[in-house]
């Protein structure tokens, strides 16, 4: 009797349970200050950048978050994947490694914009458990221009790194973009494409950073696949419980920053209050 073939799109178990030991999670985003090579980097010493990243990560985890994503959000305007220099991955790997070593909690990597290969390199070097990729399948038009799905290149690169344990968190109908190219296909089918291309988790977002998606839209994405689903923008103390009643996790930043502004540092009191509001 021959062994049954592995179904197309089958993933290696629940990614959230594997990474965090639970199936409902809150992940904070460490928005790094502009890195060397980025237009807004003004010569700030890299050690100061690393320390700010560490301080933000400490605030998230001390306040009760389950993990963090390290992201080069200060590098605006973002480059397309093939235009990102090796200096970005190098600096991100250092700070991510420091966060993981000191705090001992699951971390993810997001290299903007849509740079799955550099994100995998950073994750491999730093011991991160997952990466976020904003456009994993299909294509869309973003602030940076035409952006193609990175799944084919990224999965082959991950295999070459012998890093198949790094999980893929993929956005569906991602923010900051127009999907007119695939508008002839419903959102549910775009989500199923993520499954087909072996993503491990799905992320639903609003239209931009800090924008909350409609609950009906979130439910549509959640019900389109068997994968763990998270909401990756617009999560606040006022809507978090409702959102977590539908999905498996939230990725939050702006609401937990001083004055609720994404480029500010994390406010430890906001984190503690946010997490307290989620506990029974």
N, C-alpha and C positions, 0 to 999 in steps of 0.2 A: 504494500500500500504506500503510495507516494505521499510525501509531506505536502500539506496544502500550501499554496502560494500565499505570500504575504499580500493582503489587500492593498491596492493603491491608496495612498494617503493615510495609511495606518500609522499612528504615532506610538511612541514608547511610553505609554501610561500617562497619567495625569501630571502635567508639568508642574503645576502649583504644589501638589502633594510631594512630588519628587524634590523640588527646590526648597520649599518652605515648611514641609511637614504638616501642611493644612490646606484646605480647599477654599478658604475665604481669606484674601490677603489685602493689605494696604502697603503700597510701594511709594516711597518718596523719591523725588527727582533732585539730584545734585546738579544744579546748573552751574557749570564751571565758568569762571571769569574768562574773558578773551585770552586765548592761548597764543604763544609766539607763532607768528606767521599769519594771524588773523588781522583784519583791518583795524579793529578796535583795541588791539593789544598796544598799550602805551609804554611798554618797557617794564611793567610790573615784574618784580622778581618771581621766578617760577615757584620758589618756596612759599611765597605768599599765596599764590594761586592754589597750591596743594593744601596749605593749611586752611584756607577758606573752604575748600571742598571737604576736608576732613571735619571741620566744625559743623557744616551743614549736615553731613552724614550722621555725626554724633547726635545732633538735635533730633533728627528723624527717628533714629533707633532708640534713643533714650526715652522719647515720647511714646513709644509703643508700635511704631511701624515695623513691618515684617522684613523689609529689605529696601534697597535703593537702586535707582538707575543713575549711572554717571553719564552726563551728556554735555557736549560742547556747545551749549546754547548761547554762550557769549560770542561765538564766532560769526555773528551776522555781518554782512549777508553771506548765507551759506553757499558753499561751492557744490557743484555736481560731483558725484562719486569719483570720477576719474581725474578730477582737478584737485583733490585733497592731497596735500603733501604728507610725507612720512613724519614730519614734525608733529602733526596733530595726533597720530596714533601713539607716537613715542611719549608725549606728555600725558596723554590720557591713560596710558598703561601704568605710568608711575603713580599717579594719584589713585587710580582704581586699585592697584596693588596695596597701597598704604591703607586705604579704607578697608579692604577685605582682611588684611592682616590684623589691623587694630581691632576691628569690630566683630569679625568672625561671623558675619551674617551674609545671606545671599545678596549678590550684586549683579546688576545687568549693565550693558553698555549700549548707548545709542550715539552713533557718529553721524552728524548732520552734514549734508542732507542725503539720506538714503544710502549711506556708505556701509553696506553690509560687509564687504571684505575687510576694510579697516576695523570695523567693529569686532569681527571675528578674531583679527590679529590682536587687538587690545584684550579681548576676553581670554584668549589663549595665554597671553603673556602675564595677565594679572590674576588668573584663576577665577574669573567671573563665570557665573552659571548660565547666563542667557544674554541674548542681544535683542534689541528692538529694531525692527526694520519697517519703515513707514510705507514702502511700496514693495511688497514681496512678489506679487503676481500682477499681470496686466500692466497698464501704463496710464499715466495721467499728466496733466499740465500743472506745474507748481510754480511758486515764485522763482525757482531756479531755472525754469524752462521745462522741456519735455523730459519726463522721468520714466524709465523703464523698470519693470519688475526685476529684482535681483536674485530670484530664487535659483536659477540655473547656475549662475556663476558662483553664488555663495555656497551652495551645497557641495559643489566640486572643490571649492577652496577649503571648506571645512573638512572634507574627506582627506585632502592633502595634508592638512595640519594634524591629522589623527585626533580631531577634536569633536567627534560626533556627540559627545555628551553636552555640548553647549546647545541649549534650547533656543528656539526661534519664536519670538513674540512678534506677530505681524499685524499691522494695522489693516482694517477694512474700510475702504472709502475714506481715506485719511484726510485730516484737516489740512488747511493751507493749499488746497488743490481743486482743480476742476476735472471731473471724470466724464466729460462729454464724449471722449474717445470710446468709452465702453457703455454709454448711456442706453444702448439698445439691449442691455442685459440688466436684470434686476440686482439689487444689492445682495440678495440671498445667494445668487449665483457667483458673485464676486467673492463672497465669503467661502463658498465651497471650493473655489479655486485655491484658496489658501490651504485648505485641507489636502487637496489634490497635490499640491507642491510641498507637502510635509511640514507645514508650520506646526508648532506645538501649542500655541495660544493665539487668540484673536483679540485685537484691541479696537474698541469703538471710540470715536471722537466726535466733537462738535466741529465747527467750521474753522476754528483757530485756537491758539493757546488760551486757556482760560474760559473758553466758550462751552456751555453745557449742551449736550445733545438731548433731544427729546426722548422721553422714556419709551415711547412706542417704537422709535427708531432703534434704541438700544435693545429692546426686546426682539425686534426683527433680526438683528445681527446675532444675538444669543441663540435664537431658535434655529438658525440656519446651519449649525454644525454641532458636533459632539465635543468640540474642543473647549477647554476653559476660556472664558471670555472676561475681559477687563474693560473698564472705561478709562480712557487716557486723557481726558480734558474736562474742565468745567466742574470738577467735583468740589463741593463745598460742605460746610457743616449742615447746611439747610437741606441738601439733597442726597447726601452720602448714604443714609439708611435706605432711602427709596431705591437708589441705584444698586446697592448691595443686595436688595431683595430680588433683583433680577439677574445680576451677573456674579462672577466669582471673585472679582477683585477690582480695586481702583488704583490708578496711578495719579498721584496728586502732588502739586508743587505750589502754584500761585496762591491758593487759599491758606497755605501754611507759611508764607513769607511775611516779613514785616510789611505792614500796610496792604497786604494782599497783592503785592506787585512782584512779578516773576523774577526780576533781576535783583531784587533785594535778598539779603541773607534769610535763612530759615529762622522763624520765631519759635523758640522752644515752648512758650506758653500756648501758642496757637496749635502746635502739634499735640500737646497734652490734652487740650480742650477738645480738639477734633476726635482724638482716639477715645476720650471719655464718653463722647456722645454716641459712639458706636457700640459701647459695651452695654450689656443688658442691665 
